[in-house]
């Protein structure tokens, strides 16, 4: 969900009272805003913000119990650097990796998502 043109909000993939233990995540709508409003940038947040900004017009997102994004309630994605492994998603999802030139298996270079916009 986009709130204005400033924030993207990911709702937790939970039901009932569990929402209180894992609330929503709030991201700035694009990476440029992160550089404008934040004193220190976290590379992990920049990567996740980029991915969300590229997919925001095409898909719905949830904040899952494991991994970084649940896209359309069926594709689990973990975002990270080129050395990230499948441990957080336990081989059930995809890795969107920064610093990777070409993909293989379920490892997708993060920059390729930029072509979807």
N, C-alpha and C positions, 0 to 999 in steps of 0.2 A: 504494500500500500504506500502510495506517495502522498505526503502531506505538503500541499503547496508545491513549490519547486525547490525546497530546501532539504527536507528529510525523507528518508525511506524507512518504513517501520516493518520489522519482521515479527509476526505474532508467533508465540510458542506453539509447538505441535503437541498440546496437552489438552486434557479435559478435566472438568470439575475443579477441585481445590488445588490441583497440581500447578495451575497457572501462577500461584503465589510463590512457588519455589523456583520457577523458571519464567520470569516475566518477558515482555517484549524486548527486542533489540532495536536500537535507533541508530541509523547511519545517515551521514550527510548524503545528499543526492548524487554528488559526483566528487571525484578526487580533488578537483580544483578548490572546492569549498573547504575541504579538509586542510589544505595548505593555507587558506586564508584565515580560518577561524581557530585553528589549533596551534599552540605554541610548539609542541613536539608531535611529530607524526610517527605513528606506529605502522611499520611496513605491513603487518598482518591486516590491520584495519584498512589500509590503502588498497590492498589486494581484494578484500571482500567488498569494499565500496565500489571498486571498478567492476567486479563481476555483477553485482546487483544492478548497477547503473546500466550495464549493457543488456541485461535480461529483463529489466523492469517493465518494458512496454509489451513484452511477449508472454510472460509467465507470472504465476502467483507463487509467492514464497512463504515458507514457514521456517521457524527456528527449531530444528530437531534436537532430540536428546543427545544424539551423537552426530558428529559432522558439523559443518557450518551452515549449509542451506538444504532445504528440502524443496525441490522445484516441482510444482504441479502435483504435490503429494505423492510423487513416485520416484523421483531421481534425487538421490542423496549426493551432495557434493562437499568435498573438503578442499579448502583453498590453502595454498602454501608455497614454499620455495621448491626448487628442483629436487631437493633431497627428502621431501616429505614422503612418508610411507602410508600404507593403507590401515595402519593400526587404529586411528580414530573412527574409521567407517567399516572396519572389519571385512574388507573385500566386498561389501555390499553396494558401494557407491563408486563415484568417480573422483579423481583428483584433478583440480584445476591448478596447474603449477606455473609459477613465475620463473623465468630463467631457463625454460625448456624450449628448445628450438623446434622439435618435432615430437608429436605424440605417438604413443604406442599403447596397446591394450586399453585400459581405462584411465590412462594418464593423458590429459589434454593440456596443451600450452595455454596459459591464461590469455595471452595476446589474441588468440584466435576468436575469443568471445567478442572482441572489438569489431569484428566483421559482421556481427549480427545486428548492430545498431542501425 
